[in-house]
Amino acid sequence: MLRQYHQTVGPVYRLVDACVIGGAWLLAYWARFQLPLIEVTKGFPKFSTYASLTPLILLLWQIVFSNSAIYAPRQMPRRTHEAFSVLRSHLIALMSFLALTYLISEYRYSRVVMIYFALFGAIGLVAARMTLRNSLRALRRKGVRVKRVLLAGEGVP
């Protein structure tokens, strides 16, 4: 039953995670350069420079999350366990991303954007996971995708 249930819910989790991570990356750029809480001293880079990394970010996060068994079909884990699993995978993907951008590209991306991205991504992923989790529980309480069982017997011997 878990595998059948996962066929419908798994892609929703992947889509939501991709939207959160892509949105966090673009929001980090906006927060850094359009809402400068910290003074910008090295000039304003083009948005296209940062936006062009979005497909790489989405692919990298999907690979890391898949390899970390975040999307594996299993019973619903505890909230804290799921949050720590998602945060650990996010940190692994973030470190991989930082290594790729600093080793491969000659362009240096803003460290403040990276910090904002790490924070926005972590908060967004945990919030989205908890929202999806609570929504799925509410649907199951209403009887969606529930198997009913009738037990018959003599009672306590």
N, C-alpha and C positions, 0 to 999 in steps of 0.2 A: 504494500500500500504506500509506503514512503516514496518509492521510486515513481509510482504513478502520480502522486501528489506533487512530487518534485518537478515533473514534466511541465506542470502549469505555473508553479510558483518560482522555480529556478530562473527562468528568463526575466521575470519581473525584478528579482533581486539584482541580476546582472545589469539590466537597463537602469534601474534606480542608482546603483553604484556608479555607473558610467556618467549619468547626468550629474550626480553630486560631485564627482571628481573633476569633470570638465567645467562645471560651474564654479567650483572652488578655485581652479587655476585662473579662469577669466576674472573672477571676483578679486583675486589676489592682485592682479595687475591693476584693476580699477582702484582698489583700496590704496595701493602704493602711489600711483601717479595721478589719480583724479581726486583723491581725498588724502593728500599728503600729511599724515600725522607726524611723520619724521621728514625733515627737510630733504629735498632732492638736491644733491650736489653735483651729480655727474651727468645731468641732462635727462631729457625725456625720450626714451626709445620708442620706436614705432610699435603700435599695437600688433601689427602683422608679424613682427619678430616673435612675440610671445604666443600669439594665437596659432602660429604654424606648428608649435609644439603640442597642441591639444591632441591630435591623433596618436602621437607617440605616447603621451601620458595615458590615454585611454587604453591603448594596447598593453602597455607595461603593467598597469594596474590590473587589467583582466588576467594577464599571465600570472602575476604574483598571487592574486586572490585565488585563481584556479589551482595553482600548485600548493597553496596553503590550505586547501580543502575547505575554503570558506563556502563554496557552493555545493559541497558533497551532500548527497541525500542522507539525512539522518534525522533522528528525533530532535525537536526543538530544544536547544541547550538553554541553560540558565542565562538570564540577561547579562550578568557580569562576565560569564565565560564568553558569550558571543561578542560583547563589547571589547574585551581584551584580545580576542582572536582577530577582530577587525582592526583594532589599533596596532597590533603587532604586524599584521600584513601590510597595513598602510605605511608603517615605519620602514619595513623592508623595501617596499616599492619606492618610497621617498628616497632612501639611501641609494638605491639603484639608479633612480632618476638623476640625483645629484652627481653621482659618479659619471653617468653618461654625458651630462651637459658640461661638466668641467673637463672631462678627458677627451671627448670627441670634438666639441665645438670650440672654435676660437673666440666666439662671442661670449662675454661674461654676463650672465643674467644677475639681476639684482638679488642680493641676499635677503633683503626685506621681503621681496615678493616670495621667495622660497619659504620664509618663516610664516608669512601670512597663509600661503598655500598649505603648509603643514597643519596649521591650526584650523583653517576653514575646512580642510578635507577631513580631519579627525572629528571635529564637531559635527559636520554634515553627515559623515558616514554613520556615526553612532546614532544620531538623531533619526536618520532615515531608517536604519535597521530597527530601532525601537518602535517607530511609527508603523512600519510594515508588520512587525511582529504583533503589535497590539491590534492592528486591523485584521490580521489573519485569525487571531484568537476570537475577536468579536464576530467574525463571519462563522467560525465553527460553533460558537454559542448559539447563533441564529439557525444552525442546522445546515449550513452550506458544506458539502463534501463530508458529511458525517455518515458513518455506517452504524445502523442500529442493530442491536443484538438482543435476542430474547433468550434468557436463561431459565430453564425449567428444572426443578429438582424437588427433593423431599424436604429440604431445609437442613438444619443442623442435626447431626445424628445423636 
